[in-house]
Amino acid sequence: MIQIGFDPGYGNTKIYGNAGGVTLPSHVAMKRNGHLGRMEGMQTRRPPVAVTVGERAFYVGAGSHDWGIPVESLDYARLSGSPEVRATLYAALSQYQRQHGAITEPITLMVGLPLGALGDEGRTIGAEMRGWLTGQHTWQANETAHHITIDQVLVTSQATAALYDYVLDDDGRFRPSRASHLNEEMGVVSVGFNTLELMVIREKRPLARFTGGSKHGVRALLQTMNGGGTYSLGELDDRLRAGMADGVALELWLSGVSGQIEKQWGDRWRGFAQVIVVGGGALLLRGQLSGYFRGKCVIPDEPVLAVARGMHKLLRLRDGRRAGGIS
């Protein structure tokens, strides 16, 4: 059985399997017939991966919005089996198989969802994701056919997966130096594309009073950078990844993030054992959040992949317990 953690982020699609992880920008564009040929005096670029889902063809990944018609659905309905979330998952699975070989066994998949998609308003999202993910999947990536079967789908929160990425090793075993932190108060900050997620755990239970999500993800920074509405969010994200961030916009965004942390947690974080910070925004705010939390901040070696990796570790822990190999 193949175990894969799937983090369907709005900025990056991440999967983590037995052989390692894949991160792919979640930019999607509808593919149009034909493209510009070579022109003297102009540089040429290889197009992004083209994924065909049924009769629909999409470009997926960095630069997609330069090649086709941008598709930017940023609500939770996107997760319920939309063509664009399927295209990003299939593109990531195609890349994983190119790097590590074809997946021929059934997959057990764990999905990490934003806290808002697991609350009362989004209580059906998890069931809908189980519905479209479970079963057989067929698609083409750059005209190469792929076929996989997903036997089982489990759902958790992205913040929970980040916590277990911290306390478990790659084999799904508790790290001796960190396992005791599960019985203390721990904070998790997930700075994603669409949302800022805050969660506090004590004795392996979330404290609802200090747990919640808001729209202070990287998207808020990009919208500030896009004053005239000239660019798609995907184009702005490409610029941000190339180091073309607007300094004033960054300061405004940081103020919003720190303000939301203050609103949700106040000074409670001073009593936490650690504060784990993950997500693409962790790369942008590494210095600021490390200073804010004054020595309690822990940023994983790969903060973008940490949620998907944490789910893979949780699957290893679950299977190890079933086999009686892990206490």
C-alpha positions as CSV (number, residue, x, y, z in Angstrom):
1,M,0.0,0.0,0.0
2,I,1.3,3.4,-1.0
3,Q,0.8,6.2,1.7
4,I,0.5,9.8,0.4
5,G,-0.2,13.0,2.3
6,F,-2.0,15.6,0.1
7,D,-2.0,19.3,0.9
8,P,-4.3,21.0,-1.7
9,G,-3.0,24.5,-1.0
10,Y,-4.2,27.5,-3.0
11,G,-0.6,28.6,-3.5
12,N,1.2,25.3,-3.8
13,T,-0.1,21.7,-4.2
14,K,2.0,19.4,-2.1
15,I,2.1,15.6,-1.9
16,Y,4.5,13.5,0.2
17,G,4.8,9.8,-0.4
18,N,7.1,6.9,0.6
19,A,9.8,8.2,-1.8
20,G,9.7,11.9,-0.9
21,G,7.8,15.1,-1.7
22,V,6.6,17.2,-4.6
23,T,5.7,20.9,-4.5
24,L,4.0,22.5,-7.5
25,P,2.5,26.0,-7.7
26,S,-1.3,25.7,-7.8
27,H,-1.6,28.0,-10.8
28,V,-4.1,26.7,-13.3
29,A,-5.1,28.1,-16.8
30,M,-7.4,26.7,-19.4
31,K,-5.4,25.5,-22.4
32,R,-6.2,27.1,-25.8
33,N,-5.5,25.4,-29.1
34,G,-2.0,26.1,-30.4
35,H,0.6,28.5,-29.1
36,L,3.1,31.0,-30.5
37,G,5.9,29.6,-32.6
38,R,9.5,30.6,-32.5
39,M,10.2,34.3,-33.5
40,E,13.6,35.7,-34.2
41,G,14.7,38.1,-31.5
42,M,12.5,36.6,-28.9
43,Q,13.4,34.0,-26.3
44,T,11.3,30.8,-26.2
45,R,10.1,29.1,-23.0
46,R,8.9,25.6,-22.5
47,P,5.2,25.6,-21.6
48,P,4.0,24.4,-18.2
49,V,2.8,20.8,-17.8
50,A,-0.5,20.2,-19.7
51,V,-3.0,18.1,-17.8
52,T,-6.1,16.7,-19.5
53,V,-9.0,15.8,-17.2
54,G,-11.8,14.2,-19.3
55,E,-12.2,16.6,-22.2
56,R,-10.7,19.6,-20.5
57,A,-7.1,20.6,-20.8
58,F,-5.2,22.8,-18.4
59,Y,-1.8,24.3,-17.9
60,V,-0.6,23.7,-14.3
61,G,2.3,25.2,-12.4
62,A,4.6,28.3,-12.6
63,G,3.9,30.5,-15.6
64,S,0.6,28.9,-16.4
65,H,-1.2,32.2,-16.5
66,D,1.2,33.4,-19.3
67,W,0.0,30.5,-21.5
68,G,-3.7,30.1,-21.0
69,I,-6.9,31.6,-19.5
70,P,-6.3,32.0,-15.7
71,V,-8.6,29.9,-13.5
72,E,-8.7,31.4,-9.9
73,S,-11.3,29.9,-7.7
74,L,-10.3,30.5,-4.1
75,D,-13.3,29.4,-2.1
76,Y,-13.7,26.0,-0.4
77,A,-15.9,24.8,-3.2
78,R,-12.7,24.4,-5.2
79,L,-11.8,21.4,-3.0
80,S,-15.0,19.5,-3.7
81,G,-13.8,18.0,-7.0
82,S,-13.5,21.0,-9.2
83,P,-11.5,20.4,-12.5
84,E,-8.7,22.7,-11.3
85,V,-8.1,20.9,-8.0
86,R,-8.1,17.6,-9.9
87,A,-5.6,19.1,-12.4
88,T,-3.2,20.3,-9.7
89,L,-3.3,16.9,-7.9
90,Y,-2.8,15.0,-11.2
91,A,0.1,17.3,-12.2
92,A,1.8,16.7,-8.8
93,L,1.2,12.9,-9.0
94,S,2.6,12.9,-12.5
95,Q,5.8,14.7,-11.3
96,Y,6.1,12.3,-8.3
97,Q,6.0,9.3,-10.7
98,R,8.5,10.9,-13.1
99,Q,10.9,11.2,-10.2
100,H,10.2,8.0,-8.4
101,G,8.6,5.5,-10.8
102,A,5.0,4.5,-11.6
103,I,2.5,4.0,-8.8
104,T,1.1,0.5,-9.3
105,E,-0.3,-0.2,-5.8
106,P,-3.5,1.2,-4.3
107,I,-3.0,4.5,-2.4
108,T,-4.0,5.4,1.1
109,L,-4.4,9.2,1.0
110,M,-4.6,11.7,3.9
111,V,-5.8,15.2,3.0
112,G,-5.1,18.3,5.0
113,L,-7.8,21.0,5.0
114,P,-8.0,24.5,6.4
115,L,-9.7,24.9,9.7
116,G,-12.6,26.7,8.0
117,A,-13.3,23.8,5.8
118,L,-13.6,21.5,8.8
119,G,-16.0,23.7,10.8
120,D,-19.7,24.0,10.8
121,E,-19.9,26.0,7.6
122,G,-17.7,23.6,5.7
123,R,-18.6,20.3,7.3
124,T,-19.5,18.7,4.0
125,I,-16.2,19.5,2.4
126,G,-14.4,16.5,3.9
127,A,-17.1,14.1,2.8
128,E,-17.1,15.6,-0.7
129,M,-13.4,15.2,-0.9
130,R,-13.6,11.6,0.2
131,G,-16.2,11.1,-2.5
132,W,-14.3,12.3,-5.5
133,L,-10.9,11.1,-4.4
134,T,-11.8,7.5,-3.6
135,G,-11.6,5.2,-6.6
136,Q,-9.8,5.1,-9.9
137,H,-8.3,8.1,-11.6
138,T,-7.2,8.5,-15.2
139,W,-5.6,11.5,-16.8
140,Q,-3.0,12.7,-19.3
141,A,0.1,14.8,-18.4
142,N,1.9,16.1,-21.5
143,E,0.1,13.3,-23.5
144,T,1.4,10.6,-21.1
145,A,-1.5,8.5,-19.7
146,H,-1.7,7.9,-16.0
147,H,-3.9,5.5,-14.0
148,I,-4.0,5.2,-10.2
149,T,-6.4,3.8,-7.6
150,I,-7.1,5.5,-4.2
151,D,-8.5,2.9,-1.8
152,Q,-8.9,5.1,1.3
153,V,-9.1,8.8,2.1
154,L,-8.5,10.3,5.6
155,V,-9.0,13.9,6.5
156,T,-7.3,16.1,9.1
157,S,-6.5,19.8,9.6
158,Q,-3.4,21.3,8.1
159,A,-2.4,22.6,11.5
160,T,-2.6,19.1,13.0
161,A,-0.4,17.7,10.3
162,A,2.2,20.5,11.0
163,L,2.3,19.4,14.7
164,Y,2.9,15.8,13.9
165,D,5.6,16.7,11.4
166,Y,7.3,18.2,14.3
167,V,6.9,15.4,16.9
168,L,7.3,12.3,14.5
169,D,10.4,11.1,12.6
170,D,10.2,9.9,9.0
171,D,9.2,6.4,10.1
172,G,6.2,7.6,12.1
173,R,7.9,7.2,15.5
174,F,7.8,9.8,18.2
175,R,11.0,11.8,18.6
176,P,12.1,11.2,22.2
177,S,13.0,14.9,22.7
178,R,9.7,16.2,21.4
179,A,7.0,13.6,22.3
180,S,6.4,15.2,25.7
181,H,5.4,18.5,24.0
182,L,2.1,16.9,23.0
183,N,1.2,17.0,26.7
184,E,2.1,20.7,26.9
185,E,0.6,23.7,25.2
186,M,1.9,24.0,21.7
187,G,1.1,26.7,19.1
188,V,0.9,26.2,15.4
189,V,0.9,29.0,12.8
190,S,0.2,28.0,9.2
191,V,0.7,30.9,6.8
192,G,-0.8,29.6,3.6
193,F,-1.8,31.3,0.3
194,N,-5.4,31.8,1.2
195,T,-5.5,31.7,5.0
196,L,-3.6,32.2,8.2
197,E,-4.4,29.3,10.5
198,L,-3.7,29.4,14.3
199,M,-4.1,26.4,16.6
200,V,-3.3,25.6,20.2
201,I,-2.9,22.1,21.4
202,R,-2.8,20.8,25.0
203,E,-2.7,17.1,25.9
204,K,-3.3,16.2,22.2
205,R,-6.5,18.3,22.1
206,P,-7.1,21.6,20.3
207,L,-8.2,24.5,22.4
208,A,-11.1,26.0,20.5
209,R,-10.8,29.4,22.3
210,F,-7.3,29.9,20.7
211,T,-7.9,28.1,17.4
212,G,-9.2,29.6,14.2
213,G,-8.4,30.8,10.6
214,S,-8.5,34.2,8.9
215,K,-8.0,35.6,5.4
216,H,-4.5,36.9,6.2
217,G,-2.6,34.5,4.0
218,V,-0.2,35.4,1.2
219,R,-3.1,36.3,-1.0
220,A,-3.7,39.4,1.1
221,L,-0.1,40.5,0.3
222,L,-0.6,39.9,-3.4
223,Q,-3.9,41.9,-3.4
224,T,-2.1,44.8,-1.9
225,M,0.7,44.6,-4.5
226,N,-2.0,44.5,-7.2
227,G,-3.3,48.0,-6.6
228,G,-4.7,48.6,-10.1
229,G,-6.0,45.0,-10.6
230,T,-3.6,44.6,-13.6
231,Y,-2.3,41.1,-12.9
232,S,-3.8,37.8,-12.0
233,L,-2.9,36.4,-8.6
234,G,-0.9,33.7,-10.3
235,E,1.2,36.3,-12.2
236,L,1.8,38.2,-9.0
237,D,2.7,35.0,-7.2
238,D,5.3,34.3,-9.9
239,R,6.7,37.7,-9.3
240,L,6.8,37.2,-5.6
241,R,8.7,33.9,-6.0
242,A,11.2,35.7,-8.2
243,G,12.0,38.1,-5.3
244,M,10.0,41.0,-6.7
245,A,8.0,41.7,-3.5
246,D,6.9,45.3,-2.7
247,G,8.4,46.4,0.6
248,V,5.5,48.6,1.6
249,A,3.0,45.8,0.8
250,L,5.1,43.4,2.9
251,E,5.1,45.7,5.9
252,L,1.3,46.1,5.7
253,W,0.8,42.3,5.4
254,L,3.2,41.6,8.3
255,S,1.1,44.1,10.4
256,G,-2.1,42.2,9.5
257,V,-0.5,38.8,10.4
258,S,0.9,40.0,13.7
259,G,-2.4,41.7,14.5
260,Q,-4.4,38.6,13.9
261,I,-2.0,36.6,16.1
262,E,-2.4,39.2,18.9
263,K,-6.2,39.1,18.5
264,Q,-6.4,35.3,18.7
265,W,-3.7,34.5,21.2
266,G,-2.8,37.7,23.1
267,D,0.1,36.9,25.4
268,R,-0.9,33.2,25.8
269,W,1.9,32.1,23.5
270,R,4.4,33.0,26.2
271,G,3.5,29.8,28.0
272,F,3.7,27.6,24.9
273,A,6.5,25.0,24.8
274,Q,7.0,25.9,21.1
275,V,5.3,27.7,18.2
276,I,5.6,25.8,14.9
277,V,5.4,28.0,11.8
278,V,4.7,26.4,8.4
279,G,3.5,27.3,5.0
280,G,4.9,29.4,2.1
281,G,4.4,32.5,4.2
282,A,6.9,31.1,6.7
283,L,9.6,31.7,4.1
284,L,8.6,35.4,3.8
285,L,8.1,36.0,7.5
286,R,10.9,33.8,9.0
287,G,12.8,36.7,10.6
288,Q,9.8,38.6,11.8
289,L,8.0,35.7,13.4
290,S,11.2,34.4,15.0
291,G,11.5,37.8,16.6
292,Y,7.9,38.0,17.5
293,F,7.8,34.7,19.4
294,R,11.2,35.4,21.1
295,G,13.0,32.0,21.0
296,K,9.9,29.8,20.9
297,C,9.6,29.8,17.1
298,V,10.3,26.5,15.2
299,I,10.3,26.6,11.4
300,P,10.8,23.1,9.8
301,D,13.5,22.5,7.2
302,E,10.9,22.5,4.5
303,P,8.0,24.6,5.8
304,V,6.1,24.4,2.5
305,L,6.1,20.6,2.5
306,A,5.7,20.2,6.2
307,V,1.9,19.7,6.2
308,A,2.0,17.0,3.5
309,R,5.0,15.4,5.2
310,G,3.2,15.5,8.5
311,M,0.3,13.6,7.1
312,H,2.6,11.0,5.6
313,K,4.1,10.5,9.1
314,L,0.7,10.2,10.6
315,L,-0.1,7.4,8.2
316,R,3.1,5.7,9.1
317,L,2.2,6.1,12.8
318,R,-1.3,4.7,12.2
319,D,0.0,1.7,10.3
320,G,2.7,1.1,12.8
321,R,0.2,1.0,15.7
322,R,-2.0,-1.4,13.8
323,A,1.0,-3.7,13.4
324,G,1.9,-3.3,17.0
325,G,5.3,-1.8,16.2
326,I,4.8,1.7,17.6
327,S,3.7,2.6,21.1
